Each structure stands twice: as structure tokens, then as C-alpha cells.
Amino acid sequence: MKKMNKFMALGLVAAMAGTTLAGCGGSSSAAPASSAAPATSEAAPAASEAPAASEAAAPAAGGNHVFMFKSVGNAFGVIMYEGFADYMKQVGEGCEEKSPAETTVAAQVQLIDEALTKGCKSLSISTNGDTGYDEVFAKAQSQNVPIVSVDSAASADYRVTHNNQASTADIGAMQVRAAVMIACGVDFDPADADMTKGVEAALASYTGDPINIGVLSAGIDTPVQNGWIAEMEKELAKDIYAGKVNPELDKKYGDDEFTKSTTQAQAFLNEGKVDVIISPTTVGIAAAAEVMKQANSDIKVTGLGLPSEMKPYMPTSDADDANTFICPFMLLWDVSHLGASTAAIQMAVQNDGFTGAAGETMTMQAWGEYGEETFTAEDDGNGGTTVLTGIPYTFYKGNMAEWADKL
């Protein structure tokens, strides 16, 4: 993982000061939303009637490029937007963030409609649910406003493509491997980036009771976390875990809100059924870690977290015994690059005719400490395409000191 550029690192300090313990939003070894029922529209067109993204007309000419995360003030979204805005500034384009106060589909739909009424060049969005957007997304298409989803996917019927951090399978599987290794007291080895060898070795010598894993997720309807959880369950179904790890995950949902996530983490603590908690959201992992720290609990925590928020719960030196910490190691990716690459995709749509069709490539200008990069749209198996622009990364005692002040 390449380091964030200095501009982003400085911007992050300010962002984190105002958004302490907000949420995450997910190759080798990688965020979040509401349990409220998604808003629907009786006038929404059927999916089969929606025009394919690759058939959309040329993008609209006026307004700014709009970036919308799950909720305003979410640290993950703040960092992502800074990368998005920095790239847009680099290429001479205007942009603005329009994220809702509530982590719901209805709140996003309202803001999208307002942006379309005002006029915008494009919409980049991390959705709060699978459904409820048809009418407003169809309106965007009718106005030639291209939609690129990031982190949490929009319907393939309306988006150009989806910008993903890494494959859903790798993100889910690696969080399980991390949890099992931690439960077995095995440290992360950077030479085994995807942890396949580590988990095999850990389970080969494990003779205790079956390991029980809890998951403290975002919203019950959040597409990105639900996709990762499905892959966690697939990983646990492999023979290597049989008889040694309970294949049933104990799932709880904190709606990507710190107070609710704290309450759910306390429920895990009170029930005493799990050995380790996976939280695939920066809000949840920080909340769970704080609860376990305050209780001096033996329950360990891992998942997806920001080093700056998780520093109090993790080892930061090679001399540390990682297994004495609440979170021996965790994962994430370069969030600012994810935002910048989303902006680059929108620029490819606007300037180069990029349609997001499977096999099509687009180029991202050199940005920060990254050189020029070329990405390919890949068939996602669900009627759309995905552009993989990020690399999952493990934070552990060997690199936490470096990253805690940067991300």
C-alpha cells in the first residue's frame, strides 16, 4: 500500500478532529449504513426497463460533480471525499459533497433529487441500501448524469460501474482468517499477506473448543457489509475450519452509529458467547474495542479500522506482544486513493467516453505519490461491472506506528 500524499495526510488531521469515531464505510488481503427500511417509489421503473449504463448519452454539461457518502461526518467518507476533491481540483473540475444527516436510503434519495434539480455533472455515491433508488436514478439518466458507485454498490441498471476496494471474496475471507488467527494467538506475518498459511498453521495445532465469532456490522440492509459477511460464511464452510470454528456467525448491527454500536458490543460482552468480534466498519470496530477495554475482557476485536482511531487498542512496536492487546491486527485500504480513483472514473466518462463495459479500460492521472494507473472494468456477475482500484492492507505491530498519524 502506498503512502497517502502529504496534502491528504494534513487534510485528514483536520477531518478526524471533527469526526472522531465516525464510520467506515471493505488481490491479496478490505465500509457501512442504516437498518431503516429503504424508501421505495411507486413510480420507480422496473429494472428491465432501465437503460443500460453503457447506453447512456453524453454526460450533462453544467454544475458540479457530486459526491455522496452514507452520512455526513463519517470519517471514512470524509477521507474519501478529500481524495475525490483533490483529484477533481487537479484536473480543474468543481465538486461538492452532499451526504445526508441520516444513514437511510430516503435521505440520500432526497439529496440526489435536489442535486439533479439544481444541476450536476455526475453523481458518485456509496449507497445505504439495495433498493429504493430507481426513480431518482432514472431521473439522473434522463438528465445524462453518470452514476458511479463506490464502496457500497448502486444497481447495475443505473450505474456506469462500481469502484471497489478489492474483491468482496478476499475482504470477507481475510477478516475470518484474521479472527481465527487472533483467537488462536497467532501473529500476523507480512510474508503471508492473505493469511492463508497463517490460518492453516493456527488450526493445525488448535485443540480447544470450537471458536465462536461475532460480527458487529453496520445496517442490516447495507449491501457492502452484507456481501462481505456472505463471503465470511463461505470461508467458514471450508473443510479447514470444520470442528474447530463454529460456522454460524453471531451477527449484530450498530447502524454505523457509535452509540448503537457500543450497545451491541456490550450485548456481545454480556452474552459471553464469542471469542472474537469482527467489525467490518470503522465505527463498529472502535466501539467494540472501547467496550472490551473498559471491561478488561478477553474477547478480541478485528475487522476494518482506521489506525488513528484504533491506536489505543493495538500494538505499535515490534517489541509488543500483540496477543495482549484487544486488537492484535486489522485491515483496511488507502481510503483517499479510493476517492481519487472514483473521481478519475468520472473524468474518464466525461472526457474519454468510458462506459464501464466489461473489458474496457480507463486511465487515472498521476496523483499524490501514485504514478499514472490504468484500471479495467470487470464483469461482476450481477449484470454490471466493477473496477478494482484498491489493495487490502493489514495494520499490525510492525507498521501501526507509521500509519497511526496518517490514516
N, C-alpha and C positions, 0 to 999 in steps of 0.2 A: 504494500500500500504506500503510495507516495504521500509525502507530507503536504499539508494544506499550505497554500501560499500565505505570505505574511499579511496581506490585506484581509484574508478570511480569518486568520487567527486573531487579529486585532478586533475585527467585527464581532467575532464570537464572544470575546470577553464582555463586550457591552451587551450582547444578546443574552448571555447567561445570567448577567446581573439582574435582568428584568424578568427572566423566565425560569427561575430556579425550580428544578424538578418538574418541568413540563415533559411532554411525551415524545416518543419515537414515531415516531410513526411508528430488516427482514432479512471450469472454475475449480477453486479449492475449497476454502472453508465457507449472513445476513441479514412501519412502522406501525399505526394504531387506530379506535373510534367508539361510537355510541351504541348502546343496547336499545335505544329508541327505535320503534318501528319505522322503516323507511317510508318517506312520503311517496304517494303514487298519484298519478293524474289520470282521470277517466278519459282524457283526450289523448293520452300518450299513444303513439303509433305502435303497431306490432313490430317485433324485431325483424320479421321477414320483410316488412315494408320499408325499413330504414335503408337508405343508400349506403353502399359500402364505402369505407373511408377512402379507398383508393380511387373512388369515382367522384370525390368531392371536387367542386370547382376551385378556381384560384382563391387564395386567402383574401380576407377583407383588407381594405387599404387604410382605414382610419383607426384612431385610438391606440391604446397601449396594449402590450402583451400582459395578460392577467395570469397571475399565479395564485392558486387556491389550495391551502392545506386543510387538514381536517378541522382545525380550530385555531383561532388567533392566539399567539403567545406560546404555542407549543415549541419547545426548544429545538426539537428535530426539524420542524417546519421552518423555524427562524433561520437556522443554519442553512437549510436547503435553499430558502429564498435568497439569502445573501449570495450564494453561488450563482443562482439564476440571474439575479440583478447585476452581479459583477460581469457576467458574460454578456448580458444584453448591453450594458454600458460600453463594454469593449468593442462591440460591433455597431454601436451608435443607435441602438433601439431603446424606446421608452418602455417601462414596465411598472406594474403595481401589484401589491399583494391584496387580495380580498378574501380573507379567511373568516369563517363565522365565529361568533361567540360561543355557540353550542355545537357539540360534535354530533350533528344529525344530518341526514340527507335533506330534510326540509330546509334547514338553514342554508346549506350550500346551494340548493336549487334557487332560493330567493335571491342570493347574491349573484349567481350566474345570470339570472334573468335581468337583474339591474345592470350588470356589466354589458349585456347584449343590447339593452335599451340605450345605454349611454354610447355604446360603440367600442369595440375592442378588436385587436388584430388576431389574437389567439387566446386559447384557454389551456393552461397546464394545471392539472388537478390531481390530488390524492383523495379519492372518494371515501365517503363514510358508509357506503353500503353497495349491494349488488344491483338494487332496483330503485326506481323512483325518479330517474333522470331522463327518461325517454323524451318527454315533451320539450324540456328545455334544451337537451342535446340536439333534438331535431331542429329546434329554432336556431341553434348555433350553426348547424349545417346549412340551413336555408339562407343564412347571412354569410356563408363562406368563411366561418370562423373555425379553424382547425383545432381539434381537441387532442392533446397528448396527455395521457395519464402517467403518473409517476408514483412509485411506492405501493399504492393501492389502486387496482385497475378499474378503469371505466369499461363499459360494454364495448365489445369489439365491433358492434354495429355502428358505433358513432366515432370512435377514436381513430386517429391516424395509426398510432402504435402505442405500446406501453413501455415506458422506460423502467427497467427493473435493476435492482442492485446486483442480483446474482440469481441463479436458478432457484425456484421455490423448493425443489427437492434437496439441494445442498443446504439451504438455510435451515430447513426443518430437521434434516438428518444430523447436521453438525451440532445443533443445540441439544439433541438427545445424547449424542456421543459425549459432549461436554458434561452433561448432567451425570451420566453413568460414571465417567472417569472421576468426577469430583466425589461422587458417593463412595467410590472405591479408594479414594485417597491418592489418585494418580495425577501427577502434574502434567501440564501441557508441555509438549515438546515441539518447538518451532520447525524441526526437521520433519515432523508428521503433521503437516498443516491441516489436513482434513480429519485428523484424529482417528482414522480407521485402524491403524496399528495400535494406537494407544488404548482404544476401547477393547480391542481383541485381547490384548495382554492383560488388561484390568479384569475382564470377565473370566479369562482362563484360570486365574488364580483365586477368583472370588468364591467363597464357600458359605457366605452368610444367608440370611433370609432374603427373599425377593425384594429388590429395590423398588420403592414406590416414588413416582414422580408426579408432582403437581404442576399445573400450568396456570399462571396468573396473566391472563390476556387482556386485550383492550375491550372492545364491544363484542357482544355475541354475534353480531351481523357483519363485523369488519372483514372484508374479503381477504386482505393480505395476511392477517394473522390466522384466519381460518385455513388458508392454503398451507401455511407453514405447519399448523397443527395436524392437518391431514397427512403431511409428509412425515411428521414425527411418529404418527401411528403406523405408517408404512415401515419406517425404520425399526420400530419396536416389534414388528411382526416377523423380522428376520430370525433365523434359527439361532444366531449367536446370542440372542437375549433370552431364549426360552428357558424358563425355570429360574432365571436369575434376576430378571427385571419384569415387573408387572406390566403387561401390555396395555392396561387401561390407565389412561391419564386422568387425574383428578383436576377438572377444569373449573376455574372461577374467573369472573370478569369484573374488571375495575373501571371500565368505560374510559380508560385513558385519563382519569381524574385522580389526583394524588390521594384525596380523602377517601374515595371509594376503593381505590387500590389498597390503601392502608387497612381498611376494614376487611377486605378479602384476605389480605396477608395475615391479619390477626385470626381470621377463621381457620386458615391452614395451621397456624400455631396452636390454637385451642383444640383442634381436632386431633393433632398429633399423628396423622396418618402417613405423611410424606417424609422422605429423606432429603429431597432436594426440590426446589421450585425453579422451573423455567419461566422466565417472563420475557416474551418476545416484544417488549415495548419499554422504552426508557422510563416512562412513568412508573410502570409496574415493578421493574427491577429495583429502582431506587426505593420505592415504598416498601417492598418486601425485605430488602436489605436492612432498612432502618428498623422495621419491626423486629426482625431476628436479632439485630444488635442490641436493641433495648431490652429484649427478653433474655439475652445471653443464651440463645437457642443453638442446638446442634444442627438445625435444619440449614442446609446450604442453599445458595442462590446463584443462578447463572441466567444467561439469555442474551438480550441485546441492550447494551447500555452505553452511555456517554462516559468516557474516562473521568472528565471533570466532576461529574456527579457521583461516580462510584468510587472515587479515590479513598474515602473514609472506610470502605469495606473491603478493599483489595490490597494484596501485597504490591509493593512498589520497588523492591530491591531483590537482586538475585540471592541475597543472604536470607530473605524471608522464607519461613515455612508456609507455603501457600495454603496448606490444608488447615491452618489455624485461623484463617480469615473466612468471613462469611461468604465472599465470592472469590474463589481462587483464580478464576479466569472467566472471560465473557467474550462476546463477539459484537461486531458492527462493521461499518464501512465508511468511506470518505463521503460524508453527507453533502458537503459543499460541492464536490465534484458531481454528485447526483443531480443537484440543482442546475449546475452549469451545463451538464450534458443534456438536460431537458430543454434548456434554452437553445442549445445547439441544434437539437432536433427541430424545434420550431423554426429556426433560421433556415434549416435545410428544406423545410416545407415551403417557406416563404420565397426563398431565393433560388432554390435548385430543383423545385418540382418533386421533392421527396414525397412519396405516397404511403410509405410504410408497408409496401407489398413484400411478401416473403422473398428473401434473397437480395433485396435492394440494399445498397449501402449509402451511408452519409458520412461526411467528414466534419469533425469538430476542430476549430482552430486551436493552436497552442494557447493554453490558458494557465495562468499561475505557474506552477512548477511542472505542469504536464506539457509534453510536446503535442504536435498535431496527432489526432487519433481518428481512426476510421472504424465505424460500427456497422453491423449487419442486422437487418430485421429478420427475425426467425419465426417460423410458424409456431404458435403457442399451443396448437392442438385444440383450441376452443373457438376457432373461427377468426382469430386475429393474429397479430404478430407482437413480438417482444424484442426490444433492443436491450441487450445486457451490457451495461456500461460501468458496473462496479465490481469490486473484488472483495468478498468477505474477509475479515481480518480478526485475529484473536488478540485480545488485550490480556496480558499476563504479567507476572512479576518482572520479566525481562524487558518490557517496554512501557509499562504504566507510567514510570517517572517522566518519560519523554512526552507521552500523549496527554497526561492529565492537565497540562497547561495549554493544550492546543485544541482539544475537542471535547 
